[in-house]
Amino acid sequence: VAEGSMLPSIAPGDWLLVDPTVRRWPRRGTVVVIREPASGELAIKRVAARPGDRVPFADGYLHLADDEAWLASDASDADAAAAGFGPPIDSRRYGPVPLDCLVGRAWFRYGPLRRIGRLG
């Protein structure tokens, strides 16, 4: 992991196992690896809403399509800034994420040694 958007649950320098066989958006709360829609760079986020869900957005709601999810960062702007990163970028900035961007589900941290374990 090279970004601070998931602090404190996932920190820069963590090594994660990712299941690339996932073919649909996992349940809410699951940590996923995606290719960011705008840049194509790998990023790690948490599923906040799944296909078919309604997401509060602006002055109303946004209805997600059958292949879209709403992804969120765990870190607040203050946490990311304290760690030397800019504000976290997630669906609040780039909108719903299509299934084509999903790389896999992150499920286990295998390094550093003091942080080994399943991701919650």
C-alpha positions in Angstrom: 0.0 0.0 0.0 1.4 3.4 -1.0 -1.5 5.7 -0.1 -3.0 7.0 3.2 -6.7 7.1 2.3 -7.5 4.0 4.4 -5.7 5.1 7.6 -5.7 3.9 10.4 -7.1 0.5 9.3 -4.7 0.1 6.4 -1.4 2.0 6.4 1.2 2.8 3.8 3.7 0.0 3.8 1.1 -2.7 4.5 1.3 -5.8 2.3 -2.1 -7.2 1.3 -3.4 -10.4 -0.2 -6.0 -9.7 -2.9 -8.5 -12.2 -4.3 -8.7 -11.4 -8.0 -11.4 -14.0 -8.7 -14.2 -11.6 -7.5 -16.7 -11.1 -10.4 -19.2 -8.8 -8.7 -19.1 -6.1 -6.1 -18.6 -7.6 -2.6 -20.9 -6.7 0.3 -20.8 -3.3 2.1 -17.8 -2.8 4.3 -15.5 -5.0 2.2 -12.1 -3.6 1.3 -11.4 -3.7 -2.5 -8.6 -2.8 -4.8 -9.6 -0.9 -7.9 -8.2 1.0 -10.8 -9.2 4.6 -10.3 -11.6 5.6 -13.1 -9.8 8.9 -13.9 -6.2 7.8 -13.7 -6.2 4.0 -13.9 -3.9 3.9 -10.9 -4.4 1.2 -8.3 -6.2 2.3 -5.1 -7.7 0.6 -2.1 -11.2 1.6 -0.8 -14.1 0.3 1.1 -17.5 -0.6 -0.5 -20.0 1.8 0.9 -22.9 1.0 -1.4 -23.6 -1.8 -3.9 -25.4 -2.0 -7.2 -29.1 -0.9 -6.9 -28.5 1.1 -3.7 -29.4 4.7 -3.3 -26.7 7.1 -2.2 -27.3 10.5 -0.6 -25.7 13.0 -3.1 -25.9 16.8 -3.3 -29.6 17.6 -2.5 -31.0 14.2 -3.4 -30.1 10.6 -4.1 -28.1 8.9 -6.7 -29.3 5.4 -7.8 -26.5 3.1 -8.6 -26.7 1.0 -11.8 -26.4 -2.8 -11.8 -22.6 -2.7 -12.3 -21.7 0.3 -10.0 -20.6 0.7 -6.4 -19.9 3.7 -4.2 -16.5 3.5 -2.6 -15.3 5.4 0.5 -12.0 6.1 2.2 -11.6 5.4 5.9 -9.2 8.3 6.6 -10.5 11.7 7.4 -8.8 14.7 5.8 -7.0 15.4 9.1 -5.7 11.8 9.4 -4.4 11.8 5.8 -2.8 15.3 6.3 -1.1 14.2 9.5 0.4 11.3 7.7 1.7 13.5 5.0 -0.9 12.8 2.3 -3.5 15.0 0.6 -7.2 14.6 1.1 -8.5 11.1 0.4 -10.0 10.6 -3.0 -13.0 8.3 -3.3 -16.5 8.2 -4.9 -17.3 11.6 -3.5 -14.8 12.9 -6.0 -15.1 10.5 -9.0 -18.6 9.2 -8.5 -19.9 5.6 -8.8 -17.2 3.1 -9.9 -18.1 0.5 -12.6 -17.4 -3.1 -12.1 -14.7 -3.0 -14.8 -12.5 -1.1 -12.4 -12.6 -3.8 -9.7 -9.2 -5.6 -9.4 -10.1 -7.8 -6.4 -11.1 -8.1 -2.7 -8.3 -7.4 -0.2 -8.7 -9.9 2.7 -5.4 -10.4 4.6 -2.5 -8.3 5.6 0.8 -10.3 5.6 3.2 -7.5 6.4 4.7 -5.8 8.3 4.9 -8.6 10.9 3.4 -6.6 13.8 0.2 -6.0 11.7 -0.4 -9.5 10.3 -4.1 -10.6 10.2 -7.4 -10.5 8.4 -8.8 -7.2 7.3 -12.0 -6.1 9.1 
